[in-house]
Amino acid sequence: MTETVHMRSPDGEVREVETTPAVLIPMMIRGWQQCDPREEVTPDVRNADAGTTDLLR
């Protein structure tokens, strides 16, 4: 087990944190997930173009 992991927030922020229950559990309760440090985070754009009929063509 490594001593640190990379965590991604629901907003897309990535942080390297210690792998202790005192640090990880509160983050996971708030919706943070472990991620690959090389993973590119892109915003969720599913609703950005809602209502644009050009996407249906």
Backbone torsions as a table, in degrees:
resi	resn	phi	psi	omega
1	MET	NA	137.1	178.9
2	THR	-80.3	163.4	-178.9
3	GLU	-87.7	-16.6	176.4
4	THR	-136.4	154.9	174.8
5	VAL	-136.2	161.4	175.2
6	HIS	-97.9	131.7	-179.3
7	MET	-121.9	142.9	179.6
8	ARG	-115.5	130.2	179.2
9	SER	-78.2	166.8	174.9
10	PRO	-60.5	-22.6	178.8
11	ASP	-87.8	-7.7	178.2
12	GLY	103.2	-2.8	178.2
13	GLU	-69.1	137.1	178.7
14	VAL	-115.1	131.7	179.2
15	ARG	-133.9	147.0	172.0
16	GLU	-95.3	123.9	-175.6
17	VAL	-131.4	162.7	177.6
18	GLU	-70.4	150.2	-179.6
19	THR	-94.1	61.3	175.8
20	THR	-117.2	147.2	178.7
21	PRO	-56.8	-34.9	-179.0
22	ALA	-63.5	-27.6	179.2
23	VAL	-93.3	-46.4	-172.9
24	LEU	-72.7	-41.9	-174.5
25	ILE	-61.6	-48.6	177.8
26	PRO	-61.2	-35.9	178.7
27	MET	-66.4	-43.6	-178.5
28	MET	-66.5	-35.0	176.9
29	ILE	-63.2	-34.7	179.6
30	ARG	-83.5	1.8	173.7
31	GLY	103.4	4.5	177.5
32	TRP	-70.6	147.8	178.9
33	GLN	-131.6	148.7	176.5
34	GLN	-69.7	142.1	179.5
35	CYS	-140.2	166.5	175.6
36	ASP	-76.4	132.4	-178.3
37	PRO	-62.0	-22.1	-179.8
38	ARG	-90.8	-5.6	-176.6
39	GLU	-67.8	128.1	177.4
40	GLU	-82.6	127.2	-178.8
41	VAL	-95.8	124.1	177.4
42	THR	-116.6	144.4	-179.7
43	PRO	-66.8	153.6	177.5
44	ASP	-75.7	112.8	-174.8
45	VAL	-111.5	16.7	-177.8
46	ARG	-58.9	-34.3	-176.7
47	ASN	-99.6	-1.4	-175.3
48	ALA	-63.9	-35.0	-177.1
49	ASP	-111.7	25.5	-179.2
50	ALA	-58.7	130.9	178.3
51	GLY	94.5	-7.0	178.6
52	THR	-83.1	115.4	-176.4
53	THR	-75.1	-17.6	179.2
54	ASP	-62.5	-26.0	-179.7
55	LEU	-70.4	-18.7	-177.4
56	LEU	-87.5	-7.4	-177.4
57	ARG	-82.7	NA	NA
